[in-house]
Amino acid sequence: MQCEYCEKVLSTLSSLKHHQKTVKYCLAKQNKEPIKEHICSFCKTCFAVKSSLNSHLRICKSNTLEIQEQLNLLDEKSLELSETKQKFIEKDRIISEKDRIISEKDRIIEEQKILIKELHDEQKIQNKNLQHMLQSLAEKAISKSSNTSTVNQNTTNHIINNMMPITDAHLQEHIQNLNPVHVQNGASGYAKYALEFPLKDMIVCTDFQRRSCKYKDENGNVISDPEMTKITKRLFSAIKDRNEELINEYSAELQAKWKTLNASGPSDMNEEEMVDFSTKTNEALEFVMNVLSQKRQVNEMADGMRPELFYGFVRELAAGCYRADK
């Protein structure tokens, strides 16, 4: 088919129509302007056919600049993501290091607890051995004294007859003589207080093995007190409040020390400082448990009960006022 305007020959009718609408020299012969309905979204240039627009897009400078800007933006975002990733890696490393330090601290604390327990158990064994030794020495002394029991009996009876009666008022008079050192030394401290103040020259142990003692009551009657249960209850009933007061003072001192220990905290400590901190912490905890246990046992003894502290106190008291008497 031949174009009627420019005489170009085309193979199909559709090709002819497209030619007559788009080809510039043919449109010029038709006195028509080309219809530019395809617009570049970057530089706004218009084209009559889409193929021309597509060809233009490949070389459009505005398009190239925008693509470059997008690429630059992607590079920036990639860099930001890389930095963020690095921060997360560093954060994970710090957390891992902190976990390692905490784990190491826990291990050290556990080792210190085991060591303290071993030392405590060893101290108990040594104390028991010492008690057995003291008891053996006392029993030997009792056996030896049995050969002179007649003379000692007269002496003991004379001492008992000349003792002053133990009254509640007398026990109350000496309460303020109970001091922190007595409380700190436990059973031996309480016995020392009793022998130096309220029971001084007012009680005699006549049978050390059975812890039996004699003293005078408010009416001047001689009282035989097997195992010293009666006099122990009276004595500890008198000092109960004073003992609690002294233990509370100890607790206040302990709280102050505890605050001092925790003022710096373990977070900034090196390994040696952490070990020292752990040791002091465990010592403080053990001290608290011992003090609270002692406070409870004193209250029980004031009620006539026999906790572990009772037996240590009676043994020390009996040793301090023992005289052979059969």
C-alpha positions, 0 to 999 in steps of 0.5 A, a space after each residue: 500500500 502506498 501513502 497518498 501523502 509521501 508515496 511511501 509503500 507499506 505492507 499493511 493497512 495498520 502500518 500505513 496508518 501508523 506511518 501517517 500519524 507518526 512519521 515527521 516528513 509525512 506529517 509535514 506534507 499533511 501540514 500536521 504537527 506530530 501528536 506527542 502523547 508519550 512524556 518522559 517522567 524525568 525531563 518532561 520531553 514529549 514523544 510521538 511513539 513509545 519506542 522513542 520514549 524508551 530509547 530516550 529513557 536510556 540516555 535521559 540525564 535527569 533519569 541518570 541523576 535520579 538513579 545515581 541519587 537513589 544508588 547513593 541513598 542505598 549506599 548511605 543506608 547500607 553504611 548505616 545498616 553496617 554501622 548498626 550491625 557493628 553496634 549490635 555486635 559490640 553490644 553482644 560482646 559487652 553483654 557476653 563479657 558481663 555474663 562471663 564476669 557475673 558467672 566468674 563472680 558467682 563461681 568465686 562466691 560459691 568457692 568462698 561459701 564452700 571454703 567457709 563451710 569447711 573452715 566452720 566444720 573444722 572449727 566445730 571439730 576443734 571445739 569438740 576436741 577442746 570440750 572433750 579435753 576440758 571434760 577429761 581434765 575436769 573428770 580427772 580433777 573430780 576423780 582426784 578430789 574424791 580422795 579428799 572429799 571429806 575435807 572438801 565437804 566441810 569446806 563446801 558446806 561452810 561456803 554454802 552456809 555463808 553465801 548470800 541468797 540470790 534474789 530477783 532484785 539482786 539479779 536486776 541490779 547487775 543487768 547493766 554489767 552485761 556488755 557487748 563483749 559478753 554477748 559476742 563471746 556467746 556461752 563463755 561470755 554469759 558464764 563470765 558475766 554470771 560469775 563476775 557479777 550476779 552469781 559471784 560467790 553465791 553459787 557452788 557446783 557440787 557435781 561437775 559431771 552432772 552440772 549440779 549446783 547449790 545456792 540460797 533462794 530469797 528465803 535463805 533456803 539452800 537449793 539443790 539445782 540438778 543441771 542448773 536449769 532453775 538458776 539458768 532460767 532466772 538469770 536469762 529471764 533477768 538479762 533477756 531485754 538487755 541482751 536484745 538491746 545489745 544484739 540490736 546495737 550489733 545489728 545496727 553496726 552490721 547494717 552500717 558495714 553492709 552499706 559501706 561494702 555495697 557503696 562501691 558494689 562489685 561492678 567496677 571491681 577487679 578479680 581480687 577485689 571481688 574475692 575480698 568483697 565476697 569474703 566480707 559479704 559471707 562473713 557478714 551473712 554468717 555473723 547475722 545468722 549467728 547473732 539471730 540464732 543467739 538472740 533466739 536461744 537466749 529467749 528460749 533459755 529465759 523460758 526454761 528451754 534447752 537450746 545448744 547455747 544452754 549446754 555450753 553456758 552450764 558447762 562454763 558456769 559449772 567449771 567456774 564455780 566447781 567444788 567437790 561435794 558428796 
